[in-house]
Amino acid sequence: MKGFKKAIFFGACTMLVSPAFASSAIDQIVSGSYTSDGGNSTLSDPMSGLLQCVPYARQLSGIQIFGDAHTWWKQAKGRYARGHVPRVGAVMAVRPFHNSHLGHVAMVSKIVDSRTILLSHANWSYPGQIERNVTALDVSPDNDWSEVRIWYGPNQNLGTTHWPVAGFIYNARPGTIPDLGTDRLGQVAASPRIATEAPTTRKRRHSDPIGEIIAGTY
C-alpha cells in the first residue's frame, strides 16, 4: 500500500511539471505576459525569471558576441559591420556611465524617425526582465546617436540620463554596410560656421528641447 501511495504521489508531481521548465530561461521570459503603455511594451510578470541584456541581445540579433556589454563594440571590430546609424536588427552598444559599470546592449526593433527608435532589451527598467519596443531618443547635439535617452518603466516616461552610445553593430560582414553616420558627421564638420553665431547659442550637452516636446507622447 505504501508503495502504491508513493507511485500516485510521484505521478501527480510529474503531471504538475510544465514543459516550460525544460525550455531555456529566455524562452520562459519571452513567453511571459506583456502590457502596452503608449507604444512601449513592458514585461509584466515578475516571476518569469531573470535575464541579462547580453544573452537577450545575442538571441534577438543573432550577433554571436560574448562577454560584458561594454566589450561588444570593440569585439565587433573586424567581425561585424559597425556604424552610427540605427537599423532594425542592429545592436545599440551603450557605454558604461554613472552606476552602469558594464555598459548595456539593446536591439533596434523599429525606426520611428531620425531621432526616435524602438528598442527591445533586458535588464534595464526592471532587474532581469524584458522590455519590448520601448522608446530611445537621440539627444546628441549633431543627431549622430552618440547620446540617447531611454524609456524607463517605473516612471512611464523617458529617463533623464543622457547615455553615451558607442554605435550600432549590424549582423553583417565588415564593410558590407556603409556607415552613413560617419559620412554625415564629416559633412557637418566640413560645413562653415555662421560668423554671427553667438557662443551662447551652442547647444549644451544636456539641452534637450526635442525630448521635452515629445517625451510625453510615448
N, C-alpha and C positions, 0 to 999 in steps of 0.2 A: 504493500500500500504506500509506504514512504517513497519507494522508487517511482511509483505511478504519479504521486503528487509532484515530485521533482520534475518529471518529464513534462507535466502540464505547465509548471511554473516557467521552465526554460523555453517551452514552446510559445508561451504568451510573450515572454521578453523578446523572442525573435521576431514576432509579429509586430512589436512596437518599434523595432528599428527601421527607420525610414531609409530608402535608397540614397537620400541626400547625404547621409553620414558617410557613404562610400565615395562621394564626389570630393573634388578639391575645395579648399576654402574659398577660392574665387567663385566657383560655381554656386556655392551656398549663398554667397553675398549677392551675386548678380541676380539670383532668382528671388531676392527679397522684395518687400513691398515698398513702392515709391510714391511720393506725392508731389504734385506740381505746384510751384509757387511763382507766379508771374514769369513763366518761361524757364524757371530754374527747378530741375527735378532732383530731389534730395532723398537719400535713403532714410526711411522712417522706422525701420525695425532695428532696435538697439541690440537684439540678441542674435543677429545674423553672423557675428564673428568679427575678427579684426583683420585688417589688411593694410599693408604699407603701400605708398604711392608707386614704388619701383615695380613690383610684380604686376600691379594692375596696369600701369602704362605699358609694360612689356607685352602683356596679354592682349591689350586693345590694339596696339600699333603694330605688333609683330617685330618690333625692333629688338634684336637679341643683344642687349647690353645689360650687364650685371654690375652690382656694386652700388654704393650710395648715390643718391640723385645728383649730388654736386660733381660727381666724376663723369656723368654721362656726356656732357658737351665735349670734354677732352677725349674720352674714349671713342666718340663717334668720328673723330677726325681720321680720314683715310679709310673708314669703314662704311660710313653712310654719308649721304648728301646733307649739308648743313646750310642754313640761311637765316635771314632775319625777316622773312615774310611768313605769316601763318598760312598753313594749308591743311585741309581736312585730312586727318590721319597722322599728321606730324605730332611730334612730342615737343612741348614747350619746356625748356630747361631753365628753372628758376635758381638763381644763385643763392647761397647762404646769406641770410640777412637777419638782424636782430636776434631773436631766440631760435631761429631756424638755422641750426649749425650744419645740417646735412643737405640743405637745398630741397628742391621739390621738382617732380616731373608730372606733367599732365598732358593728355591727348586732346588735340583740337578736334571737336566733333562738328562744328559748323562755323562758317564765316558769315557774320551779320553785316558788317560794313568795314570800312578801312580802319576803324578804331575799336571795333567790337567783335569778339568771337565767343563761342561757347566751348567750354571745356568739360571733359569727363575725367575725374581723378578720384583718388582715395586718400584718406588720412589728412584732410585739410580742415574743414569746419568742425568735424567730429572725429575723435580718435578712432582710427581703424575702419572708418566707414566710407562708403562710396557716394559721390555726388555726380549726377549725370546732367550734361547740358546746362552748366552754370556759367554765368557771365564773367568774362575777363575784359577789362577796358584798357586800351593803350593810353597811358597818360604821359608818355615821353614828349619832350618839347618838339622834337622833329618827326614825330609819328614814325619812329623806327622800331617800336616794340621793345625798347630797352628797359622800359618801366611799365608795370601794369598794376591795376587794382583788380582784385579777385573777389567774387561773391563769397560772403561769409554767412553761413546758415543761421547761427544764433541771432544775428542782427537782422536777418532777412533783407540784406542790402549789400552793396559793395563794401568791402573793407576799406579802411582809410589808408593803410600802408601802401607805399609805392614799392612794389617788389622788383628788384633788378633781374632782368632776363638775359641769359647768355645768348639765346637764339632758339631756333627750331631745328629739330632733327627729323629728316624725312626718310621713310623706308624705301630708299633708292640708293644706287651706287653713287659714289662721289663723282661730281662733275656732270651728272645727268639732269640736274635741276638747276637752272640759273638762279643766282642769289640776287633777286631784284631789289632786295633791301639794300645791299651794298651799292648797287648802281644808283638807287635813289639818293642814298647818303652822299655819294660822290657828286651828284648834281647839286644837292643842297650846299655842300661845301664850296663848290665852284661858283655858286651864284653870288654876285656882288651885293654887299650890304647897302642899304639905303643910307646915304651920308647924313641925312637929317634925323636918323633914328636915335632917340634918346636912350641912354643906358638903362633908365628905369623901366623901359617898356619890354625889356627882355624877360622872358618867362622864367620864373624861378622853378626850382626842381619840384616843389610841391604845389605849384599853381595848377589847378585842375578845373577850369571852367566847364569843360565838356562833361566831366564826371558829375559836377554839381547839377548840371542841367538834366542829364538822362539817368542818373543813378536811381531815382525813384520809379522809373518806368519798367524795371526788371524785377 
